[in-house]
């Protein structure tokens, strides 16, 4: 999804305890900022995963990813 809003989104604060969380692939994912709250600009996910786990090396041809 591309950022198309003429105005940047307003600042906001998300508390981890109140953010939606879900388990997937043995990791706990918490959505701290969604495309809905950022005007489609980005998503911020917090991941809690076991030591030495995580995804294998991969690429996202259509998206940027950073850690």
N, C-alpha and C positions, 0 to 999 in steps of 0.2 A: 504494500500500500504506500502511496506517495503522500507527502505532506502537501496538502492543498488549501489549508486554511489561510485566509488573508491576514489574520491576526495570530500572533504566537499564543499558545495556551497560557493561562494564568498559572502562577506558581501554586504548588500544593504540597502537602505533607502527608505521607502514608506511614502509619505505624505497622511494623511487621506483625504484631499480634492481631491487628484488625484486617490485614490484607488477605485476599483469597489465596489458599494454598491447596496443593494436590500432590499426590504421590505418583511418580511415573518412572519406570526403569530403575526402581530401587532408590530413587532420590526424592527428597522433598523440595518442591518448587513453590516459591511464593511470589506472586505478581505484585511488585511494588509500584509499578507504573505500567498502564496498558495503553494501547493505541487510542482507546476512548478518552483517557485522561490527558494524553499528549497531542491531541488533534491529529492522530495518525502518524506522528513523526517517529516514534520509537516505542519499545517495550523494555522494561527493566525487570529481570527475574533474579531472585536470590535462590541459590541452590545449596542444599545441604546433602552431601553424598558421602558414602563410606570412603575411607582412605584407599588409594590406589584404584578407584573406580572412575567412571566418567565415560564420555563418548570416545570412540576411536578417532584418529585424525580424519577430518572431513572438511568440505568446503560448502558454502552456500552461494551459488552463482547469482542469485537475485537479491541477497541481503548482506548487510555488513554485520559482523559479530565481533565483540571485544570482551575482554575479561578484566 
